[in-house]
Amino acid sequence: MELVDTHCHLTESPLKEQLDGVLTRARERGVTRIIVPAYDHASWPAVRALAHLPGVALAFGLHPWEAGEEIEPKELKSWLQDCGAVAVGEVGLDFKIERFDRAVQERVLRAQLEVACDLELPVLLHCRGAFEEMLVILKEYAPRLTGVIHAFSRGPELAARFVALGLCVAFGGAVTRPQSRAQKAVVALPLERIVLETDAPSIGLDKIPAAEVEPLHVADVARVVAELRGVELGELADKTSDNARRLFRLR
Ligand SMILES: [Zn+2]
């Protein structure tokens, strides 16, 4: 069984201090590929420094929480190309934070969606409190754009709208919580559009606090999703890993 963690911040504490152990424990649970997104300019070199690690793939972008930084499309392109990145991310909209104007966030997002389309790279999308606005923007870039709406915690209707635009939906900690709407979404979607992630160390699983989550826990996400969908764990792992390999062109 092989699994892919399509979103994990290995550059953050406590993961960055114990990379060898984190990667070994992940491999022991079958998690062989991990995509590590950057989120601001300072994190770009930190992410690039992980390029040599086995099974680690990189993404570069400017997160909406850091939308005050200037995004220079040419510079982003060279980072993506020079480092062999598999995605643009993480990028998105977060209207639950007050730090930046919505217009600023939208401008920064659009600039990075352009880059993704130009380089034919998928995007890792963060979205909070801005789903309608996000869908309007994505509609402009479909069908050139591919990618995932990450850390999905909402219901099946919203998930289907992203899938209709050609995107995949990434499920992590939220889907392991029994009362989560995401459990209904993960059952309703076509399996070809589902990928898995942890977003470690940012999001907890059912009974596992965020600070303790690491890539190995994508195996627990897979177990829950397999149970919900009524399929064997091996089949769920194979299919979702194929989806991730195809989308991010993982070797
Ligand atoms: Zn993230």
Residues whose N, C-alpha, C, O or C-beta is under 5 A from the ligand:
A	BS01	ZN	D199
